[in-house]
Amino acid sequence: MLNTIPIYILISSAFIVSLVITLVSIPSIIKVSRLKNLFDEPDERTVHVHKTPTLGGLAVFSGFSISTLFFCDIFIIPELKYVIAGIIVLFFIGIKDDILVIAPITKLAGQVFAGLIIILFSDLQLTNLHGFFGIYDIPPYIGIPLTIFTFLVIINGFNLIDGIDGLSAGIGIVSAGSLGVWFYLTGEYQYTIIAGSIIGALIGFLRFNLFSDKNKIFMGDTGSLILGLIISVLIIRFNEMNINHNFDYAKYGAPAISIAILTVPLFDTLRVMFIRFFQKKPLFKPDKQHIHHMFIQLGLSHKQAVVIIVFINFLFIIAAMYLHNKMGIRRLILLFLLSAMIIFYIPVLLKKKK
């Protein structure tokens, strides 16, 4: 029956259903959190001052999963069932971490397991480096570890930037939106539905996370881990489709464009890891070295910081889409890294002057 419905209606419906499910479910989640005392307590490493429920990821999971499973055609996109299986693994890992807190190695093992489910049982893995360092096709014994590494970097990147209201969700919306538009233009409508579903869930979440005082809720590890996995899947599919350029809207240097799409989570994670390494601090111990903390310490509100950071990420995406066929992949990646270093050093410099 869904095959007879125009694709733009399916995409719009997936977005709306995901949005509505998230909006409707969050008040109940907040109520249960208050009854069971499931809060994130303020401490020296957090920027919020009131205890707040952390199970917003439960609503994001519900909205995305129900909408995607209903509107996507499993016969056109058979890998979806393995993606959902991986999401369910991270859902339980995240829920346990949000309620009880688990060891980082356990969380990492869960991410690897979720990635392996997708890689080993579907064709969603990296098979080509697009000429980076002169390398094109890569064998599975390189492609599989590289794909796992890609999953881990993106998932933990979204997890680490989830330090102020709306940032992880905002970057997720911009990333999924840019990829969703590209998938639509190239006729990959099932992946557009996936992108639309996660955008709907994130917008519904932001209604309470960023624009509510009485019913504020955090995404928690449940939401950030799931979001990172979904964006990883979209990025990997984007790179694999652009191995050949014999179709409209093909993009040269897809890995460089992927880095631009994920400028904030990737660069901020890399930057913080370097700082912790040279300061001889544990690499995965939370602190206030992230770029969003710099903006908050300059006196900006959460909303102002999120708007600025998301806008910067959006500018990198626009630049990548414009420059992808004008310079080599190595130069493009170097340009983005140097630009990110300069731009994100500005708030650090302003903080020092202040």
C-alpha positions, 0 to 999 in steps of 0.5 A: 500500500505504501508503494502507491503513496507519493514519496514526498508524502511518505517523507513528510509523514515519517517526519510528522509521526516521529515528531508527534510520538516524541512530543507525546511521550516526553511528558510521560517520561518526565513524570515517571522520572520524577516519581522514580527520582531518575535525575542528573544531579548538578556537579562540578563538571556540569553546566546545569543548576537543577536536577533534570531527567535524563531519559529523553533518548527513550522518546527519540528512540521511540519516535525514530524507530516506529516512524522508520519501521512503518514508512521504510520499505524493508524490501528496498532497504533490507539493511534497515533491520540490522540498523534497528538491531544495532540501535536496540543494542545501544538503546539498552547500553544507554538506558543502563548508563543513564540510570546506573552508570556503566564502565567506559569499556562496557559502553565501548564494547556495546558500540563495537557489537552494534557496529559489527551487527550492521557491518557483518550482516549488511553491505554497510561498510567502507570499501573505498578511500576515494583516492585519499593518499592515492588509495581507492579500493580496500579489502574487507580486512581493512574496511571492517576495522575502518568502518568500526572505527568510523562508528566509534568516532562518530558515536562518541563525538555526539556523546561528548558534545552533548554537554549543553542544551540542544547542541547534540540534537542541533548538530544532528538535525543539520547533519541528517538534514544535509544528508537527507536532502542529498539522498532525496536528490539522488533518488535514495528515498529510503535513506531520506525517510530515515533522515526525516524520522530522526530530524522529527524526533530531535525537533520534538526533543528540543521542544522540551530540552531547549524551550521548556523550563518546567518540563526540561529533559536531557537526551542522555547517553541513550539519545546521543549513542543512538543519534551517533549510530544513525548519523554513522549509517547515513555517512557510510552510505553517502561515502559508498554511493560516491565511489563512482561519479556517473550520476547526478549530484555525485560528490568528489572527495566524499570523506572530506565532505563527511568531515565537514558535515561532522565538523563540530563533533569530530574536531571538538573530540580531537581537540579535547583528547589532545588537551587531556593527553598533554595534560596527562589526564584520563582521555574519557574523564568528563571535564569543561574543556569542550568548545561549548564550555568556552562559549558558556564561560564567555557569558553566552546562554545555552541557546546562543552558544548552540545557535553559533556552533550549529551555524558554524557547522552549517557553514562548513557543510556549505563550503564542502558542497561548493569546494568538493570538485575544486581541490583534492581530497587531502587539501580539502581535509587540511583546509577544513582542519585548519579552518576549524582550528582557527575558528574554534580558537577564537572563543578560547582566546576571548576567554583568556582575555576576559 
